[in-house]
Amino acid sequence: MEPQLQLKRIAAAITFVVAASTTVYAQGSGKVAGKVTNVKTGETIAGVTVKVLGTSRVGSSDVTGNYNIPAVPAGKYTLEFSYLGFATKQITDVEIKDKDVTNLDVVLDNSEGTVLDQVVITGTFKKESIGALYAQQKNSISISDGISAEIIKKTPDKNTGEVLKRVSGASVQDNKFLVIRGLSDRYNSSLLNNSPLPSTEPDRKAFSFDIIPSSLVDNIVISKTASPDLPGDLTGGAINIKTKDFPDKKTVEFSVGLGGNTQTTFKDFYGSKRTVGNYFGLKNPDNNLPSSFPKNKESYTSLPANDKAEYTKDFKNTWGYKNLGKSLPYQNLQFIYGNSFLLENGGKFGVIGSLTYRNSESISNEIRNDFNGTSQGYNNYYSKYRDNYYRFSSSVGALANLSYIKDKFKISLKNIFNQSLEQNFISREGEIVNENYRKTTMLEVFEKRMFNSVLDGEYLLAPSKQSKLTWNLSYSGIWDNEPDLRRLSYIKSVDETDPNVPFQAAIPNGSPSPEQAGKFYSNLKENIYSGGVNWSHGLNLMGLEQSVKIGALKQYKKRNVDARVLGYVNKTADFNESRELLGLPQDQLFDNSNIAGNKLFIEDITNQTNSYEGTGDLNAGYAMISGNISEKLKATIGARVENYIEKLNTGSISVDVDNNVNNNYTDILPSLNLTYELTPKTNLRFSFSNTVARAQFRELAAFSFFDFITNSMKIGNPDLKRTKISNIDVRYEFYPSLGKLISVSGFYKDLKNPIETNVRSGSTAASRTVTFINAPKAYIAGAEIEIRHDLGIFNDESEFLKKIVFSANASLIKSEVNFEGSTLLAENKRPLYGQSPYLLNLGLQYSGGNGWESSVFFNRAGRRIDVVGFGNYINSIFVDEYHTIYEAPRSLLDFQLSKKLISNKAELKLNVGNILDSKSIFYQDVDKNGKYNVSGDQLINSVKYGRNFSLSFGYKF
């Protein structure tokens, strides 16, 4: 053959191949991606070869068990998954769509007694997706519930706080704080990407989950029982939120929302003046403590009155409030970007980011009463007030995740930032019975900033043994600034019957009173540094698969709190001049013309306990083994050791009182989890564990603060000990099909030294001090039923009923705190503080094939203690001196409706909240019948919130 002719034929052949290839790809191409897991353990498998049969496209699962094969021509294919020691699996009817991602999670089997590398198992796309989810649900080590990204996609929820409402066994307070099994945040742990989250609240162990966009969540798992690799302070549950690393495709999303409230929107809104920065989570500079003001009390109190007056003039006059106009609908905006990039070295780089903005106004109307002790009789009022509460809040948030993966190695940097502001104005009118009428205002500002950054990595040491090393380093910073809290009362004697006689500002001429006329400034900074390393290794003992895991954690946190307490005094000598001065409205009262050494000026009444420094040093290690004891029985056994050193210094030490804290606790926390597979769809579980609950810094600090809302003084207790808890759980669970669950659980918790709130002896309605104590012991026992199933169970042939999913979580709980043997003026036995005797969460969700989605949720919790009363035992019978205050049950009904638009790229969502317009009621159960009786009980507080409405529009480019 002539060379020239040969070259022509080769060229022709190449042209034909290129043309053919062009014809195939001209039809478009897509991507297939997913995760490969072990059907027996639920663990991911790295190094699995994935082939798209009939094409040259091939890939493998990475160190995380995920695979991703791009540029697959559109059409239907069979995918083959193969790995040494596992049966090869072929999945048919996998449809690849043009410019779209097909998600396919797969489970592989390495059952005993089969020559697995010579066996090929065939399954369909639909059935395999169901099987993969089963592997995650049924093979979890602990008793847990969760929700995956696929289910989150089908909900209209925009943030994680909303998503959590859909997880069985969990309820959410204020759309952001998590409650598990009725246990408050003290007994729950929060993790983000396996790293402990900081508390976003200064006085409680709680994280505000509404700052995490739901579309960036890969999965959420709530573990209700402990295992050695989870934090030791898990008693109610541990929630672990994992955000996405590598978007399957380029994602650009934008959403905007407006909302209103029936008793707020377009109503007159009162408060102090705002700046542009207020709308972006930043305080008004006028609220700052003047830089010229002496840095400590000692250098101020020794000054003469005239000098104090000069310093007082440096304070901006922020006492005024006004009608800010009609309350506007609240707004929220969100932007999300995500993409993955294939690099020349074969690695992959992923980026996900979001920006979130929100602001809102709310008005609530409250009745607030208090009563004298029982010795003065039933309905003997101490005070009667009516409060109008105006709240303005704004926040700006950002999330940024950067990830890189290549072969056996993966590293990620994940960051969350949130800046928020809350400005409150309370106008209170009423009387202290038989004493005086009062008009009181409080203006307060809260500026909060939170930053959390996690650097984590994974490295596959030995693919054949699935031996893996994971590690993480994290930093969290919390800044909580409360500048310029202002309280001022105007009073008039109840004997004064002339309405023309003006109210007088209650500014004393002797010792200042911050409750009557004062300012409060505080600044909290908390830094948390942590690092952890974990090693897992696969074993095969007696033909059964096992996994060994060991790890260590180091966490160090430091909190600094500085506060200044200031009160005004009136040194005006002339009675008539003083009366005229104190009759001025509060926006004029503190003008510089009225500030002088012989008129009004500030006294510094800060004490040493108003500032403290606390540190918490946690060192932990664990070892565990997990796997099958037999073909049906799986066990996880191990122990966690935690050493926690907590120190707190207030600087206030005397011969009689030492308010400093120096505790060193070492706890060995064993745990055992057993799972017996009754059938391929049912499990029987048993769990035993020891856990702890630690006091928060604020509860330890002898820091006294007057709570204007409840008219009580709150102070910490440096003698608090940590609580030790023993937990027993049993659960039967049935997984009928994809995403469905029916389970029945029982649990028992024995608590030693539980931390409870307590009213100090000697308190009265006029002067009540609330603190924290350790009760000798307590227990919690409960039963729980959880259901998530479509209504097709009633008619299997009805496609409509199959689109409606019913979810329910009902708990009956009995708790009891035992004070026998204590010297406190407390009843020997009562329920745990904040614990409800029952919880009920019901939901209906409809997912139509035409883009319509809707849901209805109902929530109700039984009454719980809000403020613990006190009394005495007389002839072995407890007699209340001040009745315990209970929060009555409140029924909440919420509705959501959404519709996909514009080729499913857009979504319109309507939310209606608190449809029943239920109000919160706090009362003293005088007739002791266990429920609120209008005629037989004493109403302490009643709050009406109104109904909420919101409409949002989102678009995916």
JOCOR-V129853 format. One record per helix or strand of 2 or more residues. SS is the DSSP state (alpha for helix, beta for strand). FROM is the first residue (numbers start at 1). TO is the last residue. Records with the same first field share a line. If there is no record, write none. Layout:
SS->FROM-TO ; FROM-TO
//
This chain:
alpha->3-26 ; 116-118 ; 125-138 ; 149-153 ; 160-166 ; 185-187 ; 209-211 ; 214-216 ; 276-280 ; 285-287 ; 298-301 ; 305-312 ; 374-376 ; 463-465 ; 575-582 ; 586-589 ; 592-594 ; 608-610 ; 697-700 ; 791-793 ; 799-802
beta->29-38 ; 49-52 ; 58-60 ; 66-73 ; 75-82 ; 88-96 ; 101-103 ; 106-108 ; 120-124 ; 144-148 ; 170-173 ; 177-180 ; 188-192 ; 195-196 ; 217-223 ; 237-243 ; 251-261 ; 268-271 ; 322-326 ; 330-342 ; 348-371 ; 381-406 ; 409-432 ; 436-462 ; 467-493 ; 504-505 ; 517-541 ; 544-570 ; 600-604 ; 612-628 ; 633-649 ; 661-679 ; 682-693 ; 705-707 ; 712-714 ; 723-734 ; 741-752 ; 755-759 ; 768-774 ; 777-790 ; 804-818 ; 829-830 ; 838-847 ; 852-861 ; 864-867 ; 870-874 ; 877-882 ; 885-887 ; 890-901 ; 906-913 ; 920-924 ; 938-944 ; 948-956
//
